[in-house]
Amino acid sequence: MGSFKIVGGHRLRGSIRPQGAKNEALQVICATLLTSEPVILHNVPDIRDVNRLIELLKGFGVKVEKIADESYRFQAAELDLDYLDSDDFFQKATSIRGSIMILGPLLARYGRGVIPQPGGDKIGRRRLDTHFNGLQKLGVSFVYDEAEKRYDVTTKGLKGNEMLLEEASVTGTANILMAAVMAEGKTVIFNAACEPYLVQLSKMLIQMGARIDGVGSNLLTIHGVSSLHGTTHTLLADMIEVGSFIGMAAMTRSSLTIENTRLADLGMIPTVFRRLGVGVEQQGDHIFVPAQEHYTIETFIDGSIMTIADAPWPGFTPDLISIVLVVATQAKGSVLIHQKMFESRLFFVDKLIDMGARIILCDPHRATVIGLDNAQPLRGIRMTSPDIRAGVALLIAALSADGTSIIDNIEQIDRGYQHIDTRLRALGADIQRIS
């Protein structure tokens, strides 16, 4: 188990390029299973979850070639479905939640799949009902094996259908979409997720020969085709990394340029940081965050306390709730943070309280932050990363703190952030990876 040793209080400077989008990568890598022809992906992040998914595909016999830094060539010409029954498949599939999205492509091409309980963040219950209900609408059967803790999933032929998703699940929409593109007839998905990841996946599938209408909206219409062909696709910059770097600049009172990132791709993210008083400026193809000694949280127009809550796209992404909470600890003013989707995602705030932050955890979903206005810096402590986003939030807190912090269980951070210690040292951070 690795740890980060961080000496806080150093101002960062310079430019940083965000990695390719993690959540998009998990979707489009699964989509390479839909065709026997080569698929080339650019801007693929070198992070643990993505690398584990690539290894999982190799287990099926997918030929994977790294053709350049951050570029891969995939060819799923012939898959070994016996791999679904192997211990190696179960070990790898349960280590990453994104493995659930191989199901749609496997059903589309081969009519069979297996679901062990996926792994991932420990941030509370994360239902699979959207996946199951949507695929059942397409003619898929699920049989649960209690002894093996697995679902055997089969279809005698996918048939298009109309469905209303109970929740706008990103991975659920992606899974159903990848199955529907090769189903017989027309599929209509109401209340589909419409995050940029889904837009990118849809554009890639259309390049492969899929017929999809309504891309970027909550209503998708798919006309099934018999086969798909290869393509080349470039991933977006990871908007969660972009938001993390904006928060990092604010907390360390640093001037930072985030390269090759457009505000138009970020939805509500710049707006929410501006509500905390953080400057976010577009400069050509880059985002510039100026150094600020103080930043003030806005109030609502009637003077009441600001509330920041997550919501399905185009609302504010839940993956940045932990980051904005940390940024608020050194703002001037108060804010209520409302995390609606996961009941365990705010439980890391006890570490921030130990560092000197003023936070009232109202319940598993809400926390009130009383900003310190940089009058009292946080103090370094030893802490553990509970999940990817909370881990980076704690890392940001440690970079701003007085003294030395140790963050344990950094494997969680490595799941979502590419070589983060190396990249931050290039900006002037004092961070070391230790055993």
N, C-alpha and C positions, 0 to 999 in steps of 0.2 A: 504494500500500500504506500503510495507516494503522498507527499505534502508540499505545500508552498510555504516558504519563509519570506515574509514581506516586511521591509522596513518602510514605514509610511512617511508621509510629509514631503515627498519629492514631487515637484511640478513636472508634468509631462510636456513634451514639445515635439512638433514635427507632423508627419503625415502617416496614416495607416490605411491599408486597403482591406476592406472586409472580405471574408471568405465567401465562397458560394453558399447559397441558402441550404441549410441542413434539411429542413422539412421538404423542400422541393427535391433535393437529392434523393431522399428515401423514396419518394413517389416515382420519379422518372427512372431510377434504377430498377424498380419493380416492373415498370412498363417495358423494359427491354425484353422481358419474357414473352411479350405478345407477338413477337415475330422471329422467324428463323434467320432473318437477314441482319447484317451488322448495324449497330447503333453506336454513334460516337457522342460522348458527353464531355463538354468543356466546363471548366470552373467548378469541378467537383471538390468539395472540401476534404482535407485529410484529417478526419476526426474519427473517434472510436466507433460511433454508431454507424456511420457510413461504411467504414472499413469492415465492420462485422457483417453488414448486409451484403457487401461484395463477396466476402468469404462464403456466406450462405449460398449465394448464386453459384459460386464455383462448385459447391457440393453437388448441385444438380447436373453439373457438367457444362455449365455456361463457360465459354471461352472468354476470358477477361485479359485484356492487354493494356498496360499503362503506356500510352504513346507519347506523353509529354507530362510535365508538371501539371497536375490538376486536370488531365485529359485521359479518358479511357475509351477503349473500344470493346463493346459487348457483342457476343453472338450466341444466341440461345437456339442453335440449330437443332439439337437433339437433347432432350432432358431425360434424366434418369429418375422416374417417379418412385422407384424403390427407395430412393434417398429419404422420402417422406417418413418412412418407417424406421429410420436409423436413429441411434442414440446421438450421433453427431448433429443431425437436423434438430432434434429436440433441444440439445444444449445451446445451439446457436440461435434458434428461433425464439427461445424463451429469454435470451439475454438482451433482446432489442424489440421494443414495441412496434417499430416500423415493419417487422416481419409479417404482420397481419396483412399487409398490402400485396403480398405475393399471391394471395388467394384469388383475387379477381382475374389476374392474368392466367393462372393455372386452370381455373374453371373455363375461361374463354377458349384456351387452346386444347386442353386435355380432359376437361370435365371432372376433374378430381383435385382435391386439396386436403390438407390436414392443418388444424389449428391447435397447437399447444397454448397454454396460458402465456401471453407475451409478457416481456419484462419492461423495463424503462424506469421512469422517475417514480419515487415513492411520494406522491403528492395527493393521495386519496384515490377514491374509486374512479375508474375510467371505463365506462360501459362499452360493450361491443354490440349492443342491441341494434344500432344503426346499420352496422355491417350485416348482421344476420338478417334483419327484417328486409333490407333492400335486396340482398341476394336471393332471399326466398321468393320475393316478388318476381325475380327473373327465372324461377324454376329450380332453385338449389335446395337440396335436402341436407339437414344437419343431424348427425347421430353422435351422441355424447357417450364416451367410454369412461366410466367412473374410475375404473382400475388404472387406466393409462393417463387419466386427466387430459383427454384430447377430444377434439371434435373431428370426425370424419365427414368430409363435405363432398357431395357428388351432385351431378346433374346429368340428365339424359339429353340435354340440349337447352341452351339458354334461349328464353323467349322474351322479347321486349314487353314492357308493361309500364303503367303509370304508377307513381308512388309519391307519397308525401312523407318526407323524412321527419321523424319526431324531433330531432335536433340537427342543426347545420354542422354536422361533424366533418372536419377536414379529411381525416383518413377514411371515414366511412364513405363520403362522397367520392373520393379518389378510387376506392376499391370497387364501388358499384359502377362508376364510370368506366373503369378498365375492363370490367366484365361486359358492360352493355355495348361497348363499341363493336363487339363481335357476336352479339346476340341477334337472333332472327327477329326482324321487324323493328318497330319504333319503341324507344324508351323515353319517358318523360319523368324528370326528377324535379319535384317541387321542394322548396326550402333547401336547395343544395348550398353547400358552402361555396363562397366565391373569393376566398383568399388569393393573393397573387400566385401562391403555389399551384392552386387549381387552374388558374389561367395559363400558367406555364405548362402544366401537364396537358391541358386541353390543346394548346398550340402544338405541342410535340406530337400528340396523337393525330391531329389533323394533318401534320406533315407526313405522318406514317400512312395516311389514307383513311383515317376515321372521318365520320360525318357528324359534327357536333354543332348545334345552334345554341345561342344564348350564352356564349363564353363570357365570363365576368359577371354574370347575373345569378340570381337564386333560382332560375328556371332553365334547366338544361334539357334539350331535346336531342336524342341520339338516334340516328338511323344506322342499324347494324350493318357491318360489311363482313365478307367471308374471310378476309385475310388482311394483314397489315405488312408494310415493308419497312426497310431500314431508314434511318434519318440521322441528321446531326443537330445537336441541341446545346445551347449555352445557358447555364443556370444564372439566375439573378444574384445580386449581392444579398447576403443574409441580413434581412431587416432587423433581426434580433441582435445581431452583432452591432449593427449601426446604432441602434438605440442604446446598447450597452456602452459604446464608446462615447456617445453624447453624455450619458450619465457620468462616465468616468472623468471626462473633461470638467464637468461642473463640480464634482466632488473634490477634485484635486486642484481646482482653480487654475486650470491649464488651457492653453490655446492649442486646438487640435484640428487638423484637416482630415476628413474621412473621404477617401478617394473613390471616384467612379460610382457615385451614388446619387440618384435623383430623388428629390423630395416627392415627386409624383408617385414613386413606387412605395412610399412609406405610409400612406394613409394618414391616420390620426396621430402617428408617433411624434412628428415635430410639434403639432398643436399641443399635445399633452405636456411635453417638456417646456414649451413656452408658458403654459399655465403655471408651471413651477417657477417661472422667471428665468429660465435658461435660454440664452441666445442660440438660435439655430438659423444659419444663413446658407443660401444656395450660392455657390460661386462656380459657374460653369457646370462641369460634370461632378463637382465635389461639394461636400457640405463642410462649412467652417463653423466651429464652436469657439467663440472668443473667450479669453480668460476673464473671469468675473470674481471679484472679491466677495460680492454678495449677490444673492438672487432672491426675489420676493414672490411668494405664492399669491396668485390672484384670489380674489373672493368672487362669489356670484354677484350679480348686478344689485341684489338687495343687501349685500354686505355679509351674507351667511357664508359659513365655511365651505371651501372648495371640496368637492367629492370627485375622486377619480376611480372609475370602475371599468372593468374589462367587459367586452361584448364581442359577439361574432363579427367578422369583417363585414362592413367597413368600420366597425367600432375598434376600440383600443385592444390590442392583442394581450391575452393573459400572460404570455411569455415575458412581458416587460413590467408586469406589476411589481415584482421583487425589486427591479432596478429603480423605478420611480419612487418606491417606498424609501430606499436608501438615500436617494438624492434629496428627498424631502427632509431628512434628518438634519441637514445643514442649511436648509433654506430659512428665510425669515417668514414666519407665519405658520399656520396649521392646515392640515389636510386630512380628510377621511379617505383611506384606501379601501376599496370594496372589491374583493376577489370573489367572484360569483361561482366560478366553475369547479374549483378543486378545494376541498375542505382542509387540506393539510399544507397548502402552499405558503401560508403566512407563519407557520410555526418556527421559522428560522429567526423571527424577530427577537427571541430571547437572547440570541447572540449579540444583536445590535444593542439591546438594553444593557448587556454586560459591558459593552464598549462605551457606554455613556449616553446612548440615544434616549430621547424622551418619546416613548411609544406606549400607547394603551391598546392592548389586544382586546378588542370588545367581544369577539367570538371567533370561531375558526375562519370566518370570511371577511371580517372588518377590523381595521386597525386605525387608530387616530395618531398622527405624527405631529408632535410639537417641535418645530424647527429650532435649531440652536444658533442659526445665523452666523456660523463660523466663529462665534464667541468662545465656544468650548469645543475643541477638537475631540473626536473619538479617540479612544486609547486602544493600543494593540493588545490582543488576547489570543489564546489558542481556541480554535473552533473547528467544527466538522461540516463539510459540504453535504447537505441532505439531498440535493437534486441539482440539475444543471444550472437553472436560472438563479436559485438561491445561492449556489456556490459562487457565481460571478458577482452577485450582489454583495456577498461577504468580501470577495476579493476587492471590489471597488471601495468598500468601507475600510479595508485594511490599507489600501494605497493612500487614503486620506488621513489615516490615524496617526497619532503620536506613538512612537515606539515600534516594537516588532510584533507581528502577528504570525501565527502558524495556522494554516488551513489544512486539515487532514481530509482524506477521502477525495482527493482531487481527480480520481478517475471519473467522478461524476462531471466535473468541469471539462475534462478531456473528451467526453462524449459529444460535446456540442461546440467547443471552441478550439480552433486549430492553432497549435503551437503558441498558446496564449502568452506563456512566460517569455519566450524568445521575442515575440513581437512587441511586448510591453517594455522589455529591456531596451529595445531600439528607440523607444520614446523617452527613456530616462528613468524608468521605474526600477526600483531595487527589489527584485523578485528572483528567488532561486528555487529550483526543484530539488527536494531532499528526500532521503529514504525515511 
